[in-house]
Amino acid sequence: MTNPRTPQSPNGASRSGMQPFGSFESLSKSMQGQFAAISAIPHAMLEAQLTMGSELFGFMGRRMKAQAELCHELSQCRELADAVQAQRKFSERVTSDYSEEFGQIATMLRNELTSVADAASEAVTEASKAAKLAA
């Protein structure tokens, strides 16, 4: 679409020699900045997912090891009271471990969400700068 006040040649440049959106180089640099900022969002999200996944799998591994240790301990019990005691200790440890892990995950989640929000904020800032330069 052409502006009736700015006569243009067939190649899209105005007759004064200026292109409607600036030079190709300035447009390219502007878009590179926008793409770099926008690509930081999925990167931050993926990093958050991997960090959380790593922690959860580590916790699951520790819980499985504790379960195996309980099974071994129960296999060594000769009296019912010993088995009950082993199960009671295991149950207390489960409660403690899950409580501690929940606190760690809540802190980690808060940190990772802040990281993603910061990346999104940076993308908006870069897009705003690019829009101002283009205008």
C-alpha positions in Angstrom: 0.0 0.0 0.0 1.4 3.4 -0.9 1.1 6.6 0.9 -0.4 9.2 -1.5 1.8 11.9 0.0 5.0 10.0 -0.5 5.5 9.1 -4.2 7.3 5.8 -4.6 9.1 4.1 -7.4 8.1 0.5 -8.5 10.8 -1.1 -6.3 9.2 0.2 -3.0 11.7 3.0 -2.4 10.4 6.5 -2.2 11.5 8.8 -4.9 13.8 10.5 -2.5 15.7 7.2 -2.3 14.6 6.1 1.2 12.9 2.8 1.7 9.6 2.8 3.7 11.0 0.8 6.6 14.6 2.0 6.6 17.5 0.2 5.3 17.7 -3.6 5.0 20.6 -3.6 7.5 18.7 -1.7 10.1 15.6 -3.8 9.7 17.8 -7.0 9.9 19.5 -5.8 13.1 16.2 -4.9 14.6 14.7 -8.3 13.8 17.8 -10.2 15.0 17.5 -8.4 18.4 13.8 -9.3 18.6 14.4 -13.0 17.7 17.3 -13.3 20.2 15.1 -11.9 22.9 12.1 -14.0 22.0 14.2 -17.2 21.8 15.3 -16.6 25.4 11.8 -17.4 26.6 11.6 -21.1 25.4 15.2 -21.5 26.5 14.3 -20.4 30.0 11.2 -22.6 30.0 13.2 -25.6 28.9 15.9 -24.9 31.4 13.3 -24.7 34.2 11.7 -28.0 33.1 15.0 -29.8 33.0 16.0 -28.4 36.4 12.7 -29.4 38.0 12.8 -32.8 36.3 16.3 -33.5 37.5 15.3 -32.7 41.0 12.2 -34.8 40.9 14.1 -37.8 39.4 16.8 -37.4 42.0 14.1 -37.5 44.7 12.4 -40.5 43.2 15.8 -42.3 43.2 16.4 -41.5 46.8 13.0 -42.7 47.8 13.4 -46.0 45.8 16.8 -46.5 47.6 15.1 -45.9 51.0 12.4 -48.4 50.0 15.0 -51.0 49.0 16.8 -50.4 52.3 13.5 -51.0 54.2 13.0 -54.3 52.3 16.5 -55.4 53.3 16.0 -54.4 56.9 12.7 -56.2 57.1 14.3 -59.3 55.6 16.7 -59.3 58.5 14.0 -59.0 61.2 13.4 -62.1 63.4 10.8 -60.5 65.7 7.6 -58.8 64.8 8.5 -55.9 67.1 11.7 -55.3 65.0 9.7 -55.2 61.8 7.2 -52.8 63.3 10.1 -50.6 64.5 11.7 -50.6 61.1 8.4 -49.7 59.4 7.8 -46.9 61.9 11.3 -45.4 61.3 10.7 -45.7 57.5 7.3 -43.9 57.8 8.9 -41.1 59.8 11.6 -40.7 57.2 9.1 -40.7 54.4 7.1 -37.9 56.0 10.3 -35.9 56.7 11.7 -36.4 53.2 8.5 -35.4 51.4 8.1 -32.3 53.5 11.7 -31.3 52.9 11.4 -32.0 49.2 8.2 -30.0 48.9 10.0 -27.0 50.4 12.9 -27.4 48.0 10.6 -27.7 44.9 8.5 -24.7 46.0 11.7 -22.6 46.2 13.1 -24.0 42.9 9.8 -23.4 41.2 9.7 -19.8 42.4 13.3 -19.3 41.1 12.6 -20.9 37.7 9.4 -18.9 37.2 11.2 -15.7 38.0 13.8 -16.7 35.4 11.1 -17.3 32.7 9.4 -14.0 33.6 12.7 -12.2 33.4 13.3 -13.6 29.9 9.7 -12.6 28.8 10.3 -9.1 30.2 13.5 -8.8 28.3 11.8 -9.9 25.1 9.1 -7.2 25.6 11.8 -4.6 26.3 13.7 -5.6 23.2 10.6 -5.6 21.0 9.6 -2.2 22.3 13.1 -0.8 21.5 12.9 -2.3 18.0 9.5 -0.8 17.5 10.7 2.6 18.5 13.7 2.3 16.2 11.5 1.2 13.3 9.1 4.1 13.9 
